[in-house]
Amino acid sequence: MKTWQLQDAKSKFSQVINLAVNDSPQCVTKSGKVVAYIVSAETYEKEHGISLKEILLSRPHKDIELEIMRDREEPRELEL
């Protein structure tokens, strides 16, 4: 497992993701402390027995009500 400082992980995010998918989980540190592990979706699903898609579809925060900010039937007025 490779360890990345946060600023390096941000600037090389694609590389971090590719290594997590093709090699092993990646460790991210901030101020010398481990703050996150980046793992592939496959690894996560094996460990937790559930996919992110299933989590999102189960609506874990179903008690939160979202308010529609505008009527989508009416077009927006734009100044040109």
Secondary structure, 3 states (H helix, E strand, C coil): CCEEEHHHHHHCHHHHHHHHHHCCCEEEEECCEEEEEECCHHHHHHHHCCCHHHHHHCCCCCCCCCCCCCCCCCCCCCCC
